[in-house]
Amino acid sequence: MDIVRRNSVTVTGDPQGPTVVLAHGFGCDQNMWRLTVPALAEDHRVVLFDHVGSGRSDASAFSPERYSSLDGYARDVVEVCEALDLREAVFVGHSVSAMIGLLAADMAPDRIGALVMIAPSPRYIDDDGYRGGFSAEDIDELLGSLESNYLGWSAAMAPVIMRNAERPELGDELTNSFCATDPDMARVFARTTFLSDSRDDLKNVRVPTLVLDCTHDVIAPREVGAFVHEAIPGSTLVTLDATGHCPHLSAPEATNEALRTFLAGLR
């Protein structure tokens, strides 16, 4: 299969610059990075793609078996890196894609040389000594609502995830993004996302890592960002002055500044 077409891969920016790969979260697509790309493209080669089942990806490539675990998405990332012959790329993953990037870096350490995790969560469900932000009952209810009425769930949840009530256009954009995703594929991705547990994988990270969390985020509370930072040897934690789960949309200046500072330190 043509992997570039499968994942609707787009390459922009400086072809001679260091490579940055931008990976969107659940219910989103590569368009969510439109406020980030201009800040990076002047001196970086920027690679964008859509996870299978999202955006303009090839829906015929979707497999419930492959994508029932984050490993399936991580293998896609590795295959995209191989198709473009990327070396030592910086992988920027939003939300669940932060853990997908972590797994991909472990699978292909020569392809991914650094990680940026924006609003990451290795586990959404609370556990003994760990606060993920949701009880098991919360997640069961969330998935049940999503599976019974995906469009209604999207309209109700998107503004909560985005926050920033004084800027309703942000919640509207996320709602529209959710609603543009095939419901059957979204249900698989949602279960894979919200039932995942990548905590044990954090200790395997051996590349420079930036963790970005937000001051108020109902999906990934600050305790989660601190947990990820503490679990990854040598990582850097920056708390953005941002509200909600999508700071690259709600606070692009702060997000881009943190990204560029980290990237400059890698040179």
C-alpha positions as CSV (number, residue, x, y, z in Angstrom):
1,M,0.0,0.0,0.0
2,D,1.1,3.6,-0.7
3,I,1.8,4.7,2.9
4,V,1.9,8.3,1.9
5,R,-1.6,8.1,0.6
6,R,-2.8,5.8,3.4
7,N,-1.9,8.5,6.0
8,S,-2.4,11.5,3.8
9,V,1.2,12.6,4.4
10,T,2.1,16.2,3.8
11,V,5.7,17.6,3.8
12,T,6.4,21.3,4.0
13,G,9.0,23.8,5.3
14,D,12.7,23.8,4.7
15,P,13.7,20.5,3.0
16,Q,17.3,20.9,4.3
17,G,16.2,21.6,7.9
18,P,15.8,19.1,10.8
19,T,12.6,17.1,10.5
20,V,9.7,17.6,12.8
21,V,6.7,15.2,12.6
22,L,3.4,16.5,13.9
23,A,0.8,13.9,15.1
24,H,-2.8,14.8,16.0
25,G,-4.9,13.4,18.8
26,F,-8.2,11.5,18.8
27,G,-11.0,12.9,16.7
28,C,-8.7,15.4,15.0
29,D,-6.6,15.7,11.8
30,Q,-3.4,17.4,10.6
31,N,-5.3,20.7,10.1
32,M,-5.2,21.1,13.8
33,W,-1.5,22.0,13.5
34,R,-2.1,25.0,11.1
35,L,-1.1,27.5,13.8
36,T,2.1,25.6,14.6
37,V,3.4,24.9,11.1
38,P,4.3,28.5,10.2
39,A,6.4,28.8,13.4
40,L,8.4,25.7,12.4
41,A,8.5,25.7,8.7
42,E,11.1,28.5,8.3
43,D,13.9,26.4,9.5
44,H,12.5,22.8,9.8
45,R,11.2,20.2,7.5
46,V,7.6,19.6,8.8
47,V,5.8,16.3,8.2
48,L,2.1,16.0,8.9
49,F,-0.2,13.0,8.5
50,D,-3.6,11.7,9.5
51,H,-4.0,8.6,11.5
52,V,-6.0,5.9,9.6
53,G,-9.7,6.6,10.2
54,S,-9.1,10.4,10.6
55,G,-8.9,13.4,8.2
56,R,-8.1,12.5,4.6
57,S,-6.5,9.1,5.4
58,D,-7.4,6.1,3.3
59,A,-10.4,4.6,5.1
60,S,-10.1,1.3,3.3
61,A,-6.8,0.8,5.3
62,F,-8.7,0.7,8.6
63,S,-8.5,-2.6,10.5
64,P,-10.3,-3.0,13.9
65,E,-7.7,-5.6,14.8
66,R,-4.7,-3.5,14.0
67,Y,-6.0,-0.4,15.6
68,S,-7.3,-2.0,18.8
69,S,-4.0,-1.2,20.4
70,L,-1.7,1.8,20.2
71,D,1.0,-0.5,18.7
72,G,-1.0,-0.5,15.5
73,Y,-0.9,3.3,15.2
74,A,2.8,3.3,16.3
75,R,3.6,0.9,13.5
76,D,2.0,3.3,11.0
77,V,4.3,6.1,12.3
78,V,7.3,3.9,11.8
79,E,6.2,3.0,8.3
80,V,5.7,6.7,7.5
81,C,9.2,7.5,8.8
82,E,10.6,4.6,6.7
83,A,8.8,5.7,3.6
84,L,10.3,9.2,3.9
85,D,13.6,7.8,5.1
86,L,13.5,10.0,8.2
87,R,16.4,9.9,10.6
88,E,16.6,11.5,14.1
89,A,13.2,13.2,13.5
90,V,11.5,15.1,16.4
91,F,8.1,13.6,16.9
92,V,5.5,16.0,18.3
93,G,2.4,14.1,19.6
94,H,-0.7,15.6,20.9
95,S,-2.8,13.7,23.5
96,V,-2.9,10.0,22.7
97,S,-0.3,10.6,19.9
98,A,2.3,11.4,22.6
99,M,2.1,7.7,23.7
100,I,2.0,6.6,20.1
101,G,5.2,8.5,19.5
102,L,6.8,6.9,22.5
103,L,6.0,3.4,21.2
104,A,7.2,4.3,17.7
105,A,10.5,5.7,19.1
106,D,11.1,2.4,20.9
107,M,10.3,0.4,17.7
108,A,12.6,2.5,15.5
109,P,15.1,4.4,17.6
110,D,17.1,5.4,14.5
111,R,14.1,7.2,13.0
112,I,12.9,9.3,16.0
113,G,15.6,11.2,17.9
114,A,13.4,13.3,20.3
115,L,9.9,13.5,21.6
116,V,7.5,16.4,22.4
117,M,4.4,15.3,24.3
118,I,1.6,17.8,24.3
119,A,-1.1,17.1,27.0
120,P,0.0,13.5,27.3
121,S,-1.7,10.8,29.4
122,P,-0.3,7.3,29.8
123,R,-3.5,6.1,31.5
124,Y,-6.8,8.0,31.7
125,I,-8.3,5.8,34.5
126,D,-7.3,6.4,38.1
127,D,-5.3,3.7,39.8
128,D,-3.8,3.1,43.3
129,G,-1.3,6.0,43.8
130,Y,-2.1,7.4,40.3
131,R,-4.6,10.0,39.2
132,G,-5.5,9.8,35.6
133,G,-8.5,12.1,35.9
134,F,-11.3,9.5,35.4
135,S,-12.8,6.6,37.3
136,A,-13.4,3.3,35.5
137,E,-17.1,4.2,35.7
138,D,-16.5,7.6,34.1
139,I,-14.7,5.9,31.1
140,D,-17.4,3.2,30.8
141,E,-20.0,6.0,30.7
142,L,-18.0,8.0,28.2
143,L,-17.5,5.1,25.9
144,G,-21.1,4.0,26.2
145,S,-22.3,7.5,25.3
146,L,-19.9,7.7,22.4
147,E,-21.0,4.3,21.0
148,S,-24.7,4.9,21.3
149,N,-24.8,8.5,19.9
150,Y,-21.5,9.6,18.5
151,L,-22.7,12.9,17.1
152,G,-24.4,13.8,20.3
153,W,-21.3,12.8,22.3
154,S,-19.2,15.0,20.0
155,A,-21.3,18.0,20.5
156,A,-21.4,17.6,24.2
157,M,-17.7,16.7,24.8
158,A,-15.8,18.9,22.4
159,P,-16.5,22.2,24.4
160,V,-15.5,20.4,27.6
161,I,-12.3,19.2,26.1
162,M,-11.4,22.5,24.6
163,R,-12.6,24.7,27.5
164,N,-12.2,28.4,26.6
165,A,-15.9,29.1,26.9
166,E,-15.3,32.7,25.9
167,R,-14.0,31.5,22.6
168,P,-16.8,29.2,21.4
169,E,-15.4,28.9,17.9
170,L,-12.7,26.6,19.3
171,G,-15.2,24.2,20.7
172,D,-17.2,24.4,17.4
173,E,-14.0,23.5,15.5
174,L,-13.4,20.5,17.6
175,T,-17.0,19.4,17.4
176,N,-16.9,19.6,13.6
177,S,-13.6,17.6,13.6
178,F,-15.1,14.9,15.7
179,C,-18.3,14.8,13.6
180,A,-16.2,14.5,10.4
181,T,-14.6,11.3,11.7
182,D,-16.3,8.0,10.7
183,P,-18.2,6.9,13.8
184,D,-17.3,3.2,13.6
185,M,-13.6,4.0,13.3
186,A,-13.9,6.7,16.0
187,R,-15.4,4.1,18.4
188,V,-12.4,1.8,17.9
189,F,-9.9,4.7,18.4
190,A,-11.7,5.9,21.5
191,R,-11.6,2.5,23.2
192,T,-8.0,2.1,22.3
193,T,-7.2,5.6,23.6
194,F,-9.2,5.7,26.8
195,L,-8.5,2.1,27.9
196,S,-4.8,2.2,27.2
197,D,-2.1,2.0,29.9
198,S,1.4,3.1,28.7
199,R,2.9,3.8,32.2
200,D,5.4,1.0,32.0
201,D,6.6,2.2,28.6
202,L,7.7,5.6,29.9
203,K,10.8,4.3,31.5
204,N,12.0,3.0,28.1
205,V,12.4,6.5,26.6
206,R,16.0,7.2,25.8
207,V,15.7,10.4,23.7
208,P,15.4,14.0,24.7
209,T,11.8,14.6,25.7
210,L,9.7,17.7,26.3
211,V,6.4,17.3,28.2
212,L,3.9,20.2,27.8
213,D,0.9,20.3,30.1
214,C,-1.7,23.0,30.7
215,T,-2.8,24.9,33.8
216,H,-6.4,23.5,33.4
217,D,-7.0,20.3,31.4
218,V,-9.9,18.0,32.3
219,I,-8.5,15.2,30.0
220,A,-4.9,15.3,31.3
221,P,-4.7,17.0,34.7
222,R,-1.4,18.5,35.8
223,E,-0.7,15.5,38.0
224,V,-0.5,13.4,34.8
225,G,2.1,15.8,33.3
226,A,4.1,15.6,36.4
227,F,3.9,11.8,36.4
228,V,5.1,11.5,32.8
229,H,7.9,13.9,33.5
230,E,9.1,12.0,36.6
231,A,8.9,8.7,34.8
232,I,10.9,9.7,31.7
233,P,14.6,10.1,32.6
234,G,16.0,13.5,31.8
235,S,12.7,14.9,30.4
236,T,11.8,18.6,30.6
237,L,8.3,19.7,31.9
238,V,6.8,23.0,30.8
239,T,3.4,24.0,32.0
240,L,1.8,26.3,29.5
241,D,-0.4,29.2,30.5
242,A,-3.2,27.6,28.6
243,T,-6.7,26.2,29.4
244,G,-8.1,23.1,27.9
245,H,-6.6,20.0,26.1
246,C,-5.6,21.6,22.8
247,P,-3.0,24.4,23.6
248,H,-1.7,24.4,20.0
249,L,-5.2,25.9,19.1
250,S,-6.1,27.8,22.3
251,A,-2.6,29.2,23.1
252,P,-0.5,28.8,19.9
253,E,2.0,31.5,20.8
254,A,3.0,29.8,24.1
255,T,3.0,26.4,22.6
256,N,5.1,27.4,19.6
257,E,7.6,29.3,21.9
258,A,8.1,26.1,24.0
259,L,8.5,24.0,20.9
260,R,11.1,26.3,19.3
261,T,13.0,26.6,22.5
262,F,13.2,22.8,22.8
263,L,14.2,22.4,19.2
264,A,16.9,25.0,19.4
265,G,18.4,23.1,22.3
266,L,18.7,20.0,20.2
267,R,21.1,21.6,17.7
